[in-house]
């Protein structure tokens, strides 16, 4: 018999993290030109909530669920426009074809481990169908993204339950977001160090509309880590293709979720989603063959929401000429969210292995040497 799991429910509000960990800005790493929101998190987009359930079971299960809820209403009855961009498609993102066909979300977004994807999708569908007003619904499109945490997690056990999915969804909250080795980031590895959940946001100046853009990432990929242009991975001696005879090409995956209150159509959200790949590239990823690099972007603006039973849609959306500021914000927030996922992650042991957190004291030294950070 397996030992009973230790399940940690972490909503958006985080408790104090170990003193040695930090966010990118604590190290003086400030990507881009735009200012972050109050929490420097995806929840700075009004109405967006995040919930984590971290699952630790015995010596071999290190995984979890992260839920991103787009607004306070019923996501099926009041849909938000959305689009998905595929950087490299080695992944199992459920719901992708319908989102890109219809241009809208009808559920929250879940992130989890690869072999838990379908269990999570089934649990979310069951949770939504039980909601008031859903009694006659006969079709639903759960959107669940994943990365493979099989290094630290006994992924073949598929250790996610419907109760844990409900906890993540019902515990989702606004405010600061827990980062690092939590939720769907509990068992992930990035650039050879412990990866995890990271988030960041940008607020455009009033002259560009004053819109907020937030990004949340689940990092589990490789490459040659750069931080604000400093070659951190090379300096620390840990990077893909280090050994010319090695086949380590930086495989892995990253899920990127972009939220904004800018009133955008699904067509322009597809353009927004593609820009997140630029932020990913700045950190040193080359979107390797075995990496599942996906971006889900949605708009929470009331002007573009869609009632599920509407026969006509009347929307007011941002013109093409006014989207460039949002593009820049996405690039900046994605880059910073990835750094936060690494810098906030703690060392995790599981499944017979230990993956160390990136040593921030050494990162500080490298940043100073290359004229970055503080």
Protein Blocks (a to p, Z undefined) as FASTA:
>chain_A
ZZddddddddfbdcdddfkbccfklnopaghjbdcdfkopaklpghiacddddddehjlb
ccddddddfbfbdfklmccddddddfblcbcdehklmmmmnopafbdcddddfklmmmmm
mmmmmmmmmpghilmpcbdcdddddddfklmpcfknopacfklmmmmmmmgcedjddehj
ehjllmgceehiacddddddddddfknoopacdddddddbedjddeehiafklmnopaeh
klmkbcbeoiacdddddddfbdcdfklmmmmmmmmmmmmmmnopahiaklccddddddfb
fklgccfkbcbdcdddddfklmmmmmmmmmmmmmmmmmmmmmmpccddeehiacddddfk
lmmmmmmmnopaZZ
